[in-house]
Amino acid sequence: MAHHNFLFGSISKITFFALALAMATPAVAEEMSLPLHTAGSGTLYLDGMLIGKVNTEMLLDTGSGYVSLSRETFNQVKSDTGTKFLREIRAVMANGKTMAVPVYEIAQLSLGAHCMLYDVEVAVMPNGSRDILGLNALRQLQPLTIQLDPPQLTANCSRAS
C-alpha cells in the first residue's frame, strides 16, 4: 500500500507540473493562408501593418536576411514606444558594396489581416525605396509554404485579438 501512495504522489506532482507548464506556455500558433500579389516583374508582395497603424506593402524576399524598411516607412514608426535601436550592421548590397545599416526592433508587424509577429528586427535602408519581408520574419512563421497559383503564403501565425 505504501508503494501505491508513493506512485499516486508522484503522479500528482507530474500532473501538477504539466498543468503549470501548460499554463506558462504561450498559445500555439495557428496555420493561416495569407494572400500574396504579384508585381509586373513577377515578384511577390504581402500586405502588412507596423505597430497597428502604418500600412506597408512588403516584398517577399528569401534572399534578404532582415526585414528592411525604407527611410520613409521607418520615419512613421520611429517615435513609437515599441521601436528601439539595437545595433548597427555592415550590410552587403545587391551590387556587392557594403554599408553601415542601423537595426531597430519594432514591437509588432501584422501580415494580412490576422498574422502577428512581435519584436521584429528591422534594418533601415537609407536609400531603400521598398519594404522587404526577409528571413528573420519568415523564420518566425515556420513551417511555411509558398504557393504560386494562386499566390499565397501559408504560415504558422499568432492570431490578432
URSULZI-V611290 format. One record per residue. N is the residue number from 1. SS is DSSP state (alpha for helix, beta for strand, coil for the rest). PHI is phi in whole degrees, 0 to 359 (none if undefined). NEAR is the number of other C-alpha atoms within 10 Angstrom. Layout:
N:SS:PHI:NEAR + N:SS:PHI:NEAR
This chain:
1:coil:none:6 + 2:alpha:297:7 + 3:alpha:297:8 + 4:alpha:298:9 + 5:alpha:296:10 + 6:alpha:298:11 + 7:alpha:296:12 + 8:alpha:297:12 + 9:alpha:298:12 + 10:alpha:293:12 + 11:alpha:296:12 + 12:alpha:298:12 + 13:alpha:294:12 + 14:alpha:296:12 + 15:alpha:299:12 + 16:alpha:299:12 + 17:alpha:298:12 + 18:alpha:297:12 + 19:alpha:295:11 + 20:alpha:296:11 + 21:alpha:296:11 + 22:alpha:297:11 + 23:alpha:289:10 + 24:alpha:273:9 + 25:coil:279:8 + 26:coil:296:9 + 27:coil:301:10 + 28:coil:288:10 + 29:coil:294:15 + 30:beta:248:13 + 31:beta:289:17 + 32:beta:226:19 + 33:beta:258:19 + 34:beta:249:18 + 35:beta:291:18 + 36:coil:251:22 + 37:beta:231:16 + 38:beta:254:13 + 39:coil:266:9 + 40:coil:305:6 + 41:coil:276:6 + 42:coil:93:8 + 43:coil:288:12 + 44:beta:256:21 + 45:beta:234:22 + 46:beta:228:21 + 47:beta:284:17 + 48:beta:220:22 + 49:beta:216:18 + 50:beta:265:21 + 51:coil:44:18 + 52:coil:73:11 + 53:coil:214:10 + 54:beta:244:13 + 55:beta:286:15 + 56:beta:211:20 + 57:beta:249:17 + 58:beta:254:22 + 59:beta:288:22 + 60:beta:281:20 + 61:coil:226:18 + 62:coil:284:13 + 63:coil:264:10 + 64:coil:255:15 + 65:coil:288:17 + 66:coil:238:22 + 67:beta:294:23 + 68:beta:241:25 + 69:beta:243:24 + 70:beta:290:17 + 71:alpha:301:18 + 72:alpha:300:16 + 73:alpha:294:19 + 74:alpha:300:22 + 75:alpha:301:12 + 76:coil:280:13 + 77:coil:239:17 + 78:coil:295:16 + 79:coil:270:10 + 80:coil:292:12 + 81:coil:295:10 + 82:coil:273:14 + 83:coil:253:20 + 84:beta:217:16 + 85:beta:290:13 + 86:beta:251:13 + 87:beta:189:11 + 88:beta:244:14 + 89:beta:239:13 + 90:beta:263:11 + 91:beta:258:17 + 92:beta:264:12 + 93:coil:278:10 + 94:coil:301:9 + 95:coil:275:6 + 96:coil:92:8 + 97:coil:283:9 + 98:beta:250:12 + 99:beta:211:14 + 100:beta:283:13 + 101:beta:229:18 + 102:beta:285:17 + 103:beta:244:21 + 104:beta:239:21 + 105:beta:254:18 + 106:beta:253:23 + 107:beta:299:19 + 108:beta:206:18 + 109:beta:227:22 + 110:beta:256:22 + 111:beta:244:22 + 112:coil:63:16 + 113:coil:275:13 + 114:coil:223:15 + 115:beta:267:22 + 116:beta:249:22 + 117:beta:240:21 + 118:beta:238:15 + 119:beta:50:15 + 120:beta:269:19 + 121:beta:280:21 + 122:beta:232:27 + 123:beta:267:27 + 124:beta:260:24 + 125:beta:272:21 + 126:coil:300:15 + 127:coil:248:10 + 128:coil:289:14 + 129:coil:249:12 + 130:coil:222:16 + 131:beta:265:25 + 132:beta:235:26 + 133:beta:266:25 + 134:coil:260:21 + 135:alpha:298:17 + 136:alpha:297:16 + 137:alpha:282:20 + 138:alpha:298:20 + 139:alpha:300:11 + 140:alpha:291:17 + 141:coil:261:23 + 142:coil:287:14 + 143:coil:289:12 + 144:coil:221:17 + 145:beta:226:13 + 146:beta:245:15 + 147:beta:249:13 + 148:beta:263:12 + 149:coil:220:7 + 150:coil:286:10 + 151:beta:292:16 + 152:beta:202:19 + 153:beta:248:20 + 154:beta:254:17 + 155:beta:213:22 + 156:beta:268:21 + 157:beta:236:23 + 158:beta:280:21 + 159:beta:270:17 + 160:coil:291:11 + 161:coil:272:5
